[in-house]
Amino acid sequence: MRLYHCRFPDGYLREVYYDGRPKSSLVIERTAAFEMLDPTQRVAFFDVMVALIRKVIAGEVKTGYMDRTFPQNPALKHGAQISVCFSVD
């Protein structure tokens, strides 16, 4: 299993919005492959997932309304509690 991610530059999003298709390209990054049947690699994968989710909840990544500078960020409201639960069968 891998996680994929990329950054959408302003120019790319502007091209999609105004022209319907981008003229520039994106670079798609990926993590190392994790073998989910291997307990050690499965733990490493969930370590990456938990770190990612914690960064999103803390508002440390610019992900739309989850950004810490967005005033209505639900994760940053006083007294808000967010829990994350994983289940592996």
C-alpha positions in Angstrom: 0.0 0.0 0.0 1.2 3.5 -0.8 0.0 7.0 0.0 0.1 9.5 -2.9 0.2 13.3 -2.6 0.8 16.4 -4.7 0.7 20.1 -4.5 -1.7 22.1 -6.7 0.0 25.4 -7.5 -2.2 28.5 -7.9 -1.5 28.7 -11.6 -2.6 25.1 -12.1 -5.9 25.6 -10.3 -6.5 28.9 -12.2 -6.0 27.1 -15.5 -8.5 24.4 -14.6 -11.0 27.0 -13.4 -10.8 29.3 -16.4 -9.8 27.0 -19.2 -11.3 23.7 -18.1 -8.0 21.9 -18.3 -4.5 22.6 -17.1 -1.7 23.6 -19.4 1.0 22.8 -16.8 1.7 19.5 -15.2 1.7 18.2 -11.6 4.3 16.1 -9.8 2.7 13.3 -7.9 4.7 12.0 -5.0 4.3 8.7 -3.2 5.5 7.0 -0.1 7.5 3.8 0.0 5.4 0.7 -0.4 4.0 -0.9 2.7 3.3 -4.6 2.9 0.1 -4.8 5.0 0.6 -8.5 5.8 3.9 -7.7 7.5 3.2 -6.5 11.0 6.3 -4.3 11.1 5.4 -2.5 7.9 1.7 -2.3 8.9 2.8 -0.5 12.1 5.0 1.8 10.0 2.1 2.6 7.7 -0.2 3.5 10.5 2.5 5.7 12.1 2.6 7.7 8.8 -1.2 7.8 8.7 -1.5 9.0 12.4 1.2 11.7 11.8 -0.7 12.9 8.7 -4.0 13.1 10.5 -2.5 14.8 13.5 -1.0 17.5 11.2 -4.3 18.0 9.4 -6.2 18.3 12.7 -3.6 20.7 14.1 -4.1 22.9 11.0 -0.4 22.6 10.0 -1.2 21.7 6.3 -3.2 23.9 4.0 -6.2 21.7 3.3 -9.0 24.2 2.7 -11.1 24.8 5.7 -8.8 22.7 7.9 -6.0 25.3 7.6 -5.2 27.0 11.0 -5.7 30.4 9.4 -9.3 29.7 8.4 -11.5 31.2 11.1 -14.2 28.6 10.9 -11.8 25.6 11.2 -13.9 23.1 13.2 -10.8 21.4 14.6 -9.6 24.7 16.3 -12.9 25.7 17.9 -12.7 26.0 21.7 -13.6 22.7 23.3 -13.8 20.8 20.0 -12.7 17.2 20.3 -11.7 15.1 17.4 -10.9 11.5 17.7 -9.5 9.1 15.1 -10.0 5.4 15.2 -8.4 2.7 13.1 -9.5 -0.9 13.0 -7.5 -3.6 11.4 -9.1 -7.0 11.0 
